[in-house]
Amino acid sequence: MMIDIGVIIVLLLALWSITITLEKLAARIIDKQDQQNQLLEEIKELLKSEK
């Protein structure tokens, strides 16, 4: 019985850790996408002004 509780606790901690890691990764990806969008907007404006 105690081993079962230990396994459950370890699994919960592992899932929690994975969740935190995925959240950080998603935040980084979103930041990079925002940077790319800003660059694309700047390029678009430059192309408009050259016409």
C-alpha positions as CSV (number, residue, x, y, z in Angstrom):
1,M,0.0,0.0,0.0
2,M,2.8,2.5,0.9
3,I,4.6,1.6,-2.3
4,D,1.5,2.4,-4.3
5,I,1.3,5.8,-2.7
6,G,5.0,6.4,-3.3
7,V,4.6,5.5,-7.0
8,I,1.6,7.9,-7.3
9,I,3.5,10.7,-5.7
10,V,6.5,10.2,-8.0
11,L,4.3,10.1,-11.0
12,L,2.5,13.3,-9.9
13,L,5.8,15.1,-9.4
14,A,7.1,13.9,-12.8
15,L,3.9,15.1,-14.5
16,W,4.1,18.5,-12.7
17,S,7.7,18.9,-13.7
18,I,6.9,18.1,-17.4
19,T,4.0,20.5,-17.3
20,I,6.2,23.3,-16.0
21,T,8.8,22.6,-18.7
22,L,6.2,22.6,-21.4
23,E,4.8,25.9,-20.2
24,K,8.3,27.5,-20.3
25,L,8.9,26.1,-23.8
26,A,5.5,27.4,-25.1
27,A,6.3,30.8,-23.7
28,R,9.6,30.9,-25.5
29,I,8.0,29.8,-28.7
30,I,5.3,32.5,-28.4
31,D,8.0,35.1,-27.8
32,K,9.9,34.0,-30.9
33,Q,6.7,34.1,-33.0
34,D,6.0,37.6,-31.7
35,Q,9.5,38.7,-32.8
36,Q,9.0,37.2,-36.2
37,N,5.7,38.9,-36.6
38,Q,7.3,42.3,-35.7
39,L,10.0,41.7,-38.2
40,L,7.5,40.8,-40.9
41,E,5.5,44.0,-40.2
42,E,8.7,46.0,-40.5
43,I,9.6,44.3,-43.8
44,K,6.0,45.0,-45.0
45,E,6.3,48.6,-44.1
46,L,9.7,48.9,-45.9
47,L,8.3,47.3,-49.0
48,K,5.3,49.7,-49.0
49,S,7.5,52.7,-48.6
50,E,9.7,51.6,-51.5
51,K,6.8,51.4,-54.0
